[in-house]
Amino acid sequence: MPIPSPVITQQKRKHHRFSLVLAGLLCMFPLSLQAALQEQKILSLQECIRIALENSSAVRQAEHSVRLQGSDVLKSYGQFLPKVSASAAYVPSSVSKTYADPSAATVAETSTESVDLSLTTSLNIFNGFRDYAALQAAMKRRDAAELSLSRARQAIAYDVTQSYFRVLLDRELLKIASENLSSSRDRLLLTKRQYEIGLKPVTDYYQQQAETATNELDVIRAENALRGSRLELLRRLRLNPAEEIDAADVAEDSLLRLPRTIDRDSIVSRGLANRKDLQSAERSTLAAKWEVTRAEGQRYPSLDLSFVLATGGYPYYSLNTPGTGETVYDYPPLREQLSDLAGYSLRLTMNWTIFDGFLTRYGVEQARINYLNEGLNAGDLEHDIAIDINIAADNYTAAFKQIETSRQGLRAAGKAFETVNRKYDLGAASFVEANAARAALVAAKADYAQAVYNLALQKNVLDFTTGTTTIE
């Protein structure tokens, strides 16, 4: 068997490696193509709110509650209308036996086939205003459900807005960290060259390496925070976690143009007038009050008017008497029987429960306690709303002060960094001083970004607490 030449073997190995590399590239091509085709969606705040409202389970549940309360109102309306029922009975064979002559113990047998029809209608004339109270309570509950739906939509818009600006803030912090890392790397390269030519000690080079590594960790943390905030936004939008989305930029000038002063008494009054959950609680209190009237109606008599129309006939009727034989009665046709034998009755009925073992008393007391509790809940909610509005107003006013303070700090940190950086380049400042000035500048940039977006978040909180959150 011939031994292969080393040159030929090496060529085969190269060809084999090339084939493996080519196969790997072909396998990775669809994945890379798919990644390239998957574009990142840039969504505005209004688009995010619209998507969240369409996909929110809380909004759908509130809509279902409104639908159910609408059916309850229709049911309560129906109690004022007459009840109509119809019945029909067909007996194909009915056999009955009686003694034709008890002394002789002779039995007569009757066989029939019968049809019975009846139409009954009844109308409640008076029942202690229970039906009227039930209708009013149902209408108030429907109004409360609609107001709860509006508040649920506002809550979704508020939550999405908070997550949206969180994405913008984390993205700005990542930008600041990336710029700081780029500056740190440039400083590392410069320090290395200065060390090589003897302008800087080796300790400055090592310290700059450590600082660069720390800045790289800051970028990694900022990237992770941005990914987390984007996923939280996806959670609120109820979108596929695999989708790539990002928030559209919001002009900083639009945030800084927000009104700086607010009238505390005016926004509290406006909040109490606009809060849908407070209005819903008030409607629920009124519904509970009507339920008290409904429960008290059990103490009064009820008066009902009923009308019954009935008819029947015998398609077959026979009588078999011993000694006389069977006699078959020849009735008119069934249609004529149903027409000729139709009868009706009109009845006025009064029912009055004199004593029911204190059940009515318990029902009234239960309804009254529920009404009192609903009133207490509404009062507590009104008090909490006033407190929340005052807190939101304080935070909103403080947000402007934070912007002014952070802007001054950023301006001072920038000047300090420029001064110390020049001294460091000239050898008049140590690395520790230069690093501290750079860290102060980065912190000032982050503080200013947080102050700007904190203003947007506090404006969103103020709108939500005053019930003026914009949905569309």
Secondary structure, DSSP 8 states (H G I E B T S, - for coil): -----HHHHHHHHHHHHHHHHHHHHHHHHHHHHHHHH---EEE-HHHHHHHHHHH-HHHHHHHHHHHHHHHHHHHHHHTTS-EEEEEEEEEEEEEEEEEEETTTTEEEEEEEEEEEEEEEEEEEEESTTHHHHHHHHHHHHHHHHHHHHHHHHHHHHHHHHHHHHHHHHHHHHHHHHHHHHHHHHHHHHHHHHHHHTTSS-HHHHHHHHHHHHHHHHHHHHHHHHHHHHHHHHHHHHT--TTS-EEE----HHHHHTS-S---HHHHHHHHHHH-HHHHHHHHHHHHHHHHHHHHHGGGS-EEEEEEEEEEEEEEEEEEEETTTEEEE-----HHHHHHHT-EEEEEEEEE--S--TTHHHHHHHHHHHHHHHHHHHHHHHHHHHHHHHHHHHHHHHHHHHHHHHHHHHHHHHHHHHHHHHHHHHHTSS-HHHHHHHHHHHHHHHHHHHHHHHHHHHHHHHHHHHTT-----
